[in-house]
C-alpha cells in the first residue's frame, strides 16, 4: 500500500497492521476501539433515583392541599369533619349555589374586584416595568448605577412591610377604602423592573436600536415597535408574576379597605372564615370559594404559556 502526499508524491509502501494477528506481547487485540474521553456521549445519563424521589415528594407537597380543597368542596357541612379527608361526596353543585346565594352573590363581586385589581394592576405594572427596564438597559444617564442599586434594595424589601406606610400616604390624599387605594401601590414592582432590565439587556440588540435611530425613528416608536416585540416572552413572565401576586395579596387590601363590596377574594374569604367559628356551615362556602378562586389562575397560565420562548434573542432574529 502506498500513500500520496498533498503535493502528489508517493511514499514507499507501508504495511497495514492486521488486527487479527497477535501483538509482540502474545495477546490478540480485543477488536474494541478505545473511546475518546473528549467525545460527547450518545446517550443522556439516566436521572438518579434520589432526584426522582425528591421531585415526587415536592409534587405531593405542592398538590396535596389542592387535592384536599377539591375533595372538601364536594362535601356538605355535616360531612366535612366526619368523613375521611380525601373521600369525595356529591354536594359540589349545592355548595356553589349556596355560595352564589350568600348575600345576593357577594362572592362574585369579590371575584370581579380581584380580577380588576389583578388585571389592571398587572397590565400597568408590566408596562412600567418594561419601559423602566428598557431605559436602564439601553440608555446612559447620570445616577444610573444609583437608581439600579436602589432598585435592587427594593427587591429585597417584603411588600408586607410597606403596607402600613402606603396606607398612611394614601390616607393623606383620601384614597383609602377606594379602588385606587389597592391598585396604585401595586403598579410599581421592583422585581418586575429588575427582570425587564436583565431581559432587555440580553434580548434587544443595540445595533437594532441604532439602525432604527439612523432611519429617523423616535425613541417611543423604537420602544413600542421594536423593543416590545423582542421583550414579549419576558413581559409575559412579568405579567404572570404580578397578576398572581396581586390576586393573592391579602395584607394591603385588608388594611386599605373597610367596605366589603370592595374586598378581593382573599379578604372576603378570610371574613367568611372568621364567621365560621359561630356558623360552621360557612366553612363549606369558604372551601368552595377557595376552589373557584384557583381556576382563573390555572386558566391564565394555560393561555399565556404559549408566549414563552427559550431563546432570548428570538425576537431580534425575527
N, C-alpha and C positions, 0 to 999 in steps of 0.2 A: 504493500500500500504506500502511495506517495502522497505528500501534502503539497499544496500550492499556496505560496505567499501572495500577499496583495499585489506585489509587483509582477506577478506572473511566473516567477521562477519556481522550479521544482526541487524539493529536497529529496534526500535519499529515503528509500522505503524504510518505514519503521514498523516493527512487529506490533500487532494488536494483541493485548493481553487477553488470554482466554479465561473467562470467569469460571469455567468448569474444571480447570486444572488446579491442582494443589499449589499452595504457596511454598516458599522456602522453609516455612516452619512445619510443613507437613499437614496443615489444616486446609480443608477445602472451603472456599468462600461460601458464606451463607446465602448469597444472592439478594440480600436486603440492601437497599440504598440508604446510606445514613441520612437522617433528616437534618436539614439546616435549622439551627435554633432561631435564626432571624426570620425564617419563612413564616407567614401568617397561618394560623390554624384554620383548617377547613370546617371544623365543627365548633360551635359555641359550647362553652362549658355548661354543664347542667347546673341548675340552681341547687344550692345546698338544701338539705332537709331543714336545717335550723332557720334559714331565711324564709322558707315556705311556711314553717310553723309560726314564725313571728308575724308574717303577713296575715295568716289566718286569725291569729289572736287579735291583731289590730282591727281586722274587718269585723269580727264578732263584737269587739268592744264598741265600735262605732255604730254598728247596725242593730245591736240588741235593743237600745232604747226606742229606735224607730219601730222595730217589730213589736215591742211591748205596747206602744201607743196604738198601733194598728189593731192589735188584739183587744186592748182595753176599750177602744172606741166602739166595739161591736157589742158591748155588754150594757145592761141597764144598771141602775143604782144598786139593786139587790145582789147582782152577780159580781159586781166589781171587786168586792172584798171577800166574797165567799167561795169563789171558784178558783181553779188553777190559773196561774198568771198568764200562761200562753194558750189557754183554751179559748177558742173563738166562740162567739154567740151570733145571734141574728138580729140585733137591735141597732145596727148602724144607721139605717134609714130613719128609724124613730128618733135617734139621738140628733141627727141632722135637722129633722123637722122641729124638735124641741129647741134646738139652738137657734133656729131661724125665728121661732115664735117668741124667744126671750126678749122682752121689752121692745116689741114691734120691729124685730130684725136689727137690733143694735150691733150684733156681731158683724153683720155685713157692712155696716157703717164703719166699724173698726177696720175691716178688711180694705175698704175703699180708702180710708185715711192712710193706712200703711202703704198701699200701692202708690198713692200720690206722694207721700213723703219719700219713699224709696225711689220711685221712678223719676220724678222731677229732680230730686236731690242727686241721684246718681248721674243723670244726664248733665246737669250743671257742673257737678264735681269733675266729671270726665273732661268736659270742655276746658275748665280752668286748669286741670292737671296737664292736659295736652299742650295748651298754649304756654304754660309756665315751664314745663319740661323742655319744650322745643326751644324757648328763648335761652334757658340755662345751658342747653347743649350746643347751640349753634351761634350764639352771639357773645361778644366780649364787651363788658362794661365794668366800670369801677364798682368794687364791692361784690363782685360775682361770687368769690370764694366765701365771703362772709355770709351772703344770703344762703348759699348751699349748706354751709355748716350749721346755720340756724335751722334750716330745713331738716337736716339730719337729727338735730336735737328734738325737733318737733315729732319726728317719727318715734322717738323713744318715750315720749310722754303719753301715758294712757288717757284715752278720751274721758274716762270717768272722773279724773282729777279736774278736768276743765269744765265739767258740767255746772258746778256751782258758780265759778267766776262768770261763765257765759250767762247764767241766769241773772246775776246782778247787773251785767252790762245791758242785757235786753230789757230788764225791768226799768232801767233809767229812761228808755225810749218808748216804753209802753207796749212792748211786743210779747210779753209773757201771756200765756193762756191764749195764744193765737197760732194759726198755721205757720206763720213766718218764724215764730219763736223756735219751732222744731226744725224748720227747713234751713234757715240761714246758717246756723253753726256747722252744718254738715256739708256745706258746699266746698269748703277748703279741706283738702285731705293731704297732709304732708307726705304720707306714704304713696299716694297716687302721683303727686308731683315728682317724687324721687324716682318712682318706677318709670314715669314718662320721660324723665331726663335721661335715664340709663338707656331706655329703648330708642329714643330719638338719636342719641349719640351713635348707636350701632346700626340703625335701620335707615337713616336719612343721610345719604352721601353729601358731603359738602360740595362736590363738583356739580351735582344736580342743582343745588341751590344757586351756585354761581352762574351756571348756564341760564337759569331762569331769570336771574337779575340782568344778565347780559342782553336777554331778549326784551327787557323792559318791564318785566312783571313786578308788581308791588309785593311788599312783604306779606300782607294778609292774604293776597292771592296765592303766593307761594305756599303759605301755610295751609290754606284751605284746599287748594287743587293739587298740590304735590306732596306735602308732608303728611297730611291726614290720611290719604290712602296708604302710604307706606307704614303709618303707625297703627293701622286698623287692628291688627291682632293684639297689640299691646293695649290699645284703648278698650277693646272688648274685655280684656282681663281687668283693667282698672274699673270699668263699669260694673262688672260682676262683683268684684270685691266691695265696692262702695254700696252697691244695691243690697247685698247680703248684710253688710254692716249696719245700714240704716234700717233694714227690715227687722233685724234682731235687736236693735238698740232699745234699751229699757230706761237707763238712768236719766238721759236728757229729757225725753218726753214726760217721764214720771215727775221730774222737778218743774218743768215748764208749764204743764197743763193741769187745769183743775176741772175743766168741763169734760165729762165722759163722752160727749159727742165728738170731741176732737182726739180721743185716745187712739193710738195704734193698737195692734193686736197684743203686743207684749204687755202693755199697761192694762188693757181691758181684761185680758185673761187672768192677769195677776189679781185684779179686783174680784173676779169671779171665784178664784181660788181662795181668797181670804173669806168670802162669804160662805164657802163650802163648809167651814167649821160649824156654822149654825144650820146650814141646809145642805146635808151630804149629797142630795140629788144633783147639786150643781157640779160635783166632781166629774160626772159623765159629760157635762157640757164643756168643761174645761179641756178634757182629754180629746173630745171630738173637735173642738176648736183648734187645739194644737195640731191635730192631724190635717185639718183643712189648711192651716197656715203654712204647712210644709210644701203642699202641692204646687203653689206658684213658683217657689224656688227651684224645685225639680224641673218644672216646665221651662223656666228661663235658661237653665243650664243646658237642657237638651236642644233648645232653639239656637242658642248662641255658640255652641261648641264648634259648629262648622266654620266659624270665622277664625278659629285659632290656626296658626301656621307654625311650622317648626323653624323654617329659615327666617332669620331676622331681616335679611335683605331681599326677601321675595318681592316686596312692593317696588323696590328700586329696579329690579330686573324687569318686572312687568312694565 
